[in-house]
Amino acid sequence: MRRTTETSDGPALDSSQPNAVTQLKKNNILYIVYVIAALDITWMFLQFSITPYLARNLGFDTLSFGYLQTMVGVLQLFGGPLFGRFADIFGARAALSLSCAATIVFFILLAVADSPAMLFIHKIPTVIMHVLPASQMVVADLSEPDKRAGALSKLGLCFGIGMIAGSTLGGHLVTHYGERFAAYSGAAGSALSLMLVLIFIPETTKVQAPGTDTKSETKKSIFNVGQITRLIKYPGVLSTFVVKIVAGLPSGIFQVMFSVMAMEFFKLTPKQNGYLMAYFGITQMVMQGGVIGRLTARYSESSLLLLSIGVSACVGLAQAYMQNVFHFCLIVVPMMFSLSTFNVITDSLLTKSVPSTDTGTMLGLCASVQSLLRTVGPTIGGFLYVGYGISSIGFLQFIVNAAVFVYQLQRPLKNKKVEHKQ
């Protein structure tokens, strides 16, 4: 007969399956994780309203600000896999607590930054600021494999909510109270997120078989590169990773160059740019909350991945020929659909390709892909934009995604031929 026990480490646990929470507790934890993710995205976009103005006040030029952004990409590129490994070894609560605490330090350093050097120093905590990947790990741990894509898509809905709330709140606080007050507000908000983690998130959300030695798990090294890179050897992981990087690079370039396009190509004022960002957020909320979940329930993930790549190719072609912001607003809908579907499906495929004990490390690697795109994106995007214009970025996306689409389309045919020969 099964019995549950209430522990000091969090929700009631099933004693017949150590560390496995009941379905009701799983749902409650998922709701809290969605709240924590939405709050984290809110603070992130709050920071986007602070840093550019503070950097300008401290004498940063465009090149120096680019170095600042590249520093963040590099730090998170190396920090992502290590943080994911930490989450797998020490559990969800420790990982989320560490990330929220780093965010508090990040905002406090931002508030007291009074020189260019301090503005660079305040970025150092970003190496372990991975609340969203940690939230994805919890969702992956607590959701059934066939429902994982839908559960992960709800985090995208949280992203849209946080984008709108953070941009609005940040603009209001900076305008009326200044950058430093807004930064301290971000620290206070991150402290609230930390409290939610400590109160509601259990020590671990991974289901372990009876007899698993959790103590020996915690003795494993976080910096064991072999344990991180071995995940690439699982069937299907390498090919999915290659598709994630190659197909995601052009859209990543467009995203990092958008702020420049908004000022120079579209000639948007800060107020108009704020409205456009809100439009992004609303569109993403609709896609993540009302579209992707329903599609994953009806169609296979391989079909949806192929669809997202094909739509992305068409989006690139449309971007190459757009002339004004109205054209871009029309393109935003399919663009957000392809981006959201592509990220959700690839993350879902990759987490299901590895054991449940390694989902954190895998999601850390996925986060590093985004960091890699943010690191190399400004250099490639700047070269294309200055040398060949905005249309070159759109044509690059069209060509690359069309090639990946053809490659993905031929893979099932090749597999069928191999099976037929056997």
N, C-alpha and C positions, 0 to 999 in steps of 0.2 A: 504493500500500500504506500502510495506516495504521500509525502508530507512536505510542507514548505516551512521555512524558518525565516524570521525577520532578523537581519543582521545589521550591524552598525555601519556596514559598508554601502548600504543603499537599499533598494527594494527587496521584497521577499524573493528568496531563491528556492528553486526546486532541488531538494536534497538528493533526489535520484539522479540528477544531472548537474553536477557542480557548475556554478556560474551561469546556468541557463535560466533566464527570467521567464515567467509565465507570459502568455500572450497579452493579457491585460496590462501587465507591467511593461511589456515591450512597447505597446501602443503609447502608454503614458510617457515613457522615456523618449520615444520618437517625437512626440509633440514638443517636449522640452527642448530637444535638440534643434528642431525647426526654429523655435523662438531664439535660442542662442545663436544660430546661424544668421537669422534676420538681424539681430542686434549687432553682430560682428560686422556684417556688411554695412549697416548703418554707420558704425564708427569709422569704417574704411572710407566711405564716401564723405563723411564729415572731414576726415583728414585731407581728402582731395580739395576741399574748399579752403583749407588753411595753408598748406605747404607752398603752393605757387605764389601767394601774396607775401608770405613771410620770406620766401627766397628772394623775391624782388626787393623787399625792404632791406635785405642783408647784402644786396649788390650782386646777386647771381645774374649772369647772362644766360642766353638760351643754351649755349654749349655746356656751361657748368651745371645747369639744371638737368641736362641730358645725362651727364655723368652721375648725378644723384640718382636718377631713375635706373640707370644701368647697374649701379651698385646694389640696388634692391633686387634686381633680377638675378644677379650673380649670387648674392647671399641666399636667396630662396631656391636657386637652382641646386646648390649643394646641401642646403638645409632640409629640403623636402624629403628625400629618401631617408635621411638620418632621423628626422622627426617621425616618419612613418614607422621606422624600425623601433623607435622609442615607444610609440603607441602600441605596437604589437607585443612588446615585452612587458611594459608596465601598466597597460590598460587604458581605457577610454578616459577615466576621470583624471588620471595623472597627466595625460597628453593635453586634454582640454584646459586643465588648470594651468599647466606650464605656458600654453599659448596665450591664455587670457592674462596671466601675470606679465608676460612679455609685452602685451599690448598696453597694459597700464604704464609700464616703464617707458615704452615708446612715446606715449602721449605726454608724460611728465617731462621727458627730455625735449620734446617738441615745444612745450610751453616755456621752458627755460632757455631755449636756444637763442643766443644773442650774437652769434658769429657764424660765418660759413662753416668752420670746422665743427661746431656743435650741431649744425644741421646735418652734416654727414654722420656724426656720431649717433644721432638719434635714430638713424636707420639700422643700426647694428642689431637691435632686438628682432628685426624682421626675419632673421635666420630661423627663428622658432615660432614665428607668428603664422600658424597654420590651422586656425579654427575651422575653416571650411573643409579641408581634407580630413581633419579629425572627426568632424560631423558626418562626413561621407562614410568614414570607417564605421561609426556607430550604426548608421542607416544600413550599410551593407551587412553588418553583423546581425541585425535584428529583423531584416526582411527576408522573405523566402526568395530563392533564386529566380523563380518565374515572375516575381513581383518587384524585383530589385530596381529595374529601370524606372518603373513608375514611382517608386519611393525616392530614388535619387532625383527625379525630375522635380519633386516638391521642394528640394533645396534650391533649385533654380527659381521657383516662385518666391522663396525667401530672399533670393538675390535681388529680384525686381522690387520687392517691398523695401529692402534696405537701401537700394539705389535711390528711390524716390525720397524716402524719409531722410537719409543721410545728406543728400544734396540740398534738400529744402532746409533742414535744420542747420547745416553748416553755413549756408549762405546767410541765413537769418542771424546766427550767432556772430559770424565774422563782421557783418555789416553793422550790427548794433552794439556789440561788446568787444570786438577785436579778436585777433588770432589767438592770443594767449588764453583768454577766457574760453574760447572754443576748444582749445587743446585740453585744458583742465576738465572741461565737460566730457570730452572723449575718454579721459582717464577715469572719471566717475562712472561713465556708462560701462566701461570695460570691467570695473570693479563689480558692477551689478551682474554682468555675465559670469564672472568668476564665482559669485555667490550662488547663482543658479546651478553651476556645474557642481559645486561642493555639496549642495543640498539634494539635488535630484538625480545626478548621474552615478550609476554604480561603479564600483572599482574596476570591473571588467564587463564587457558586453559579449565576449566571445563564448561560444558553446564548446566545452571541452568534454571529451570522453572520460568516463570514470577511470581513475587511476593515473590521470595526467599529473605529472609533477610540476606544479606551477612554480615552485621555488627554483627548480633548475632552469625554467624558462627565463626567470628574471636575472639569472647569472650570465645569460648570453650577452655578448658585446654589441652595443649600439653601433659601433664603428666597424663592424665586420662587413667589409665590402663584398666578400664572397657570398654571404647570406643574402645580401641585397640583389646582386647581379644574377644569382642563380634562378631568380624568378623568370628571367628572360628565356630560360631553357624550357619552360613549360609549353606544351603544345598550343599554338595559336597566339602566344603572347608577343613574340618578336614581330610577326606580320602585322598584328593590330597596332603595336607601338610605331612601326614604320609608317603605317597609314595615318596614325594620329599626328605624327610630327610633320610628314610631308604635306598632307591635305590641310593641316591646321596652320602651316606657316604663312600662306598668303593672307588669310583672314586675320591672323595675328599681326601682320605688318600693317594692314589697313586700320586695325584698332589702335595701335600705338601711334599711328600718324594722324588719327582723326582730329586731335586737338589742333594740329597745325592746319589741317584742311578746313576746320570750322572757322578759323581766323582769316586765313589767306584766300581760300577758294570760295567758301560760302559767305564770307564777310559777316559772320554772326557776331552780335554783341554778347556780352556775358549773360544778359537776361534771356536772350533768344537761345543761347547755348543751353541754359538751364532748362528751358521748355523742351528742347530737343532731347536732353538726357532723361527728363521725365517721360517723354514719349517712348524712349528706349525701354525704360523700366516697366511701363504699362504693357508694352508689346511682349516683353519677356514673361511677365506675369501671366498673360493670356496663353502664351505658348506652353509654358511649363505647367501651369495649373489646369488648363482646359483642353490642350491638344495632345501633348506628348504622352501623358498617362493613358489616354484612350487609344492612341495608336499602338503603344506597346502591348496593350491587352488584346489587340486584334491581329497584329502582324509580327513576323519574326524580327529579331534584332538585326540579322544580316540584311534583310530587305530594307529596314529603316536606315541602316548605315549607308547602304547604296543610294537610297533616296536623298539623304542629307548631303552626300557628296555631289550628286547630280544637281541638286538645287543650288549648292554653293558655286558650282561652275557657272550656272545661269546668272547668279547674283554678280559674279565677277565681270561677266560680259556687260551686264546692265550698268555696273559702276564705271566701266570704261567709257560709256557713252552718256552718262548723266551730265546735265548742264547746270542745274540749280538745286537748291535745298528741297524744293517740292518733289523733284525726281528722286532725291535721296530718301525722302519720307516714304515714298512708294516702295522703294527697295528694302527699307528696314524690315518690313513684315517677313518676306521670304528669307532675308539675311538672319534675323533672329531665330526663325524656325530651323534653318540649317545648322546654325551654331549650337543652339540648345540641343537639338536632336543628336548631332554629332558627338558632343561632349558627354551627354548622358549615356548614349549607347556604347561608346568606346570604354568609358569607365566601368559600365556594367559588365561588358564582355571580359575586360581585364581582371576584375575582381572575381568573376566566376571561373577564371582559368587557373587560379591558384588556390591553395588550401585556405580555409577560413582563418587560420592562425597568421596568415601573411597579408591580409587585406589592407592593413594599415601601411605596410611597406609599399605595396602596389599602388595605393592611392597617393603615397608620397612621391613615387616615381611619376605618376600622372601629373601631380602638381609641378614637378620639375620640368615637365614638357612645356607647360604654360610659362614657367619662368625662363626657359630657354628661348621661347618665342619672344618674350619681352626683352631679352638680352640682345639678341641678334636683330630683332625687328627694327629698332630705330636706325641702325646702321644701313641695313638693306633698303628700308623704306625711304630714308633721307636721300640715298643715292638715286633711287628710282624717281622720287618726286622732284628733286632738283634737276636731274639730268633729262628726264623724259616726260615729266608731268604726271598728273593724277591718273590719267588713263592707263599708264603702264602698270600700276598696281592692280587695276581691275583685270587687265589682260593676263597678268601673271597668275592671278587666282583662277581665271577661266582655263588657261592652258594646263596648270598643275592639277586642278581638280578634275578636268576632263580626262587627263591621262590616268589618274587614280581610279576614276569611275570605270574606264575601260578595263583596267587591271582587275578591279574587284568583280566586274561582270564576267570575266573569263575564268576566274578561280573555280566557281562551281562546275563549269564545263570541263576544266582540266581534271578535277577530282572525279567526275563521272567517267571520263575516259580511262583514268587509272583503275577505278573499280571495275570497269567493264573488261579491261585486259586481265585483271586478276581472276 
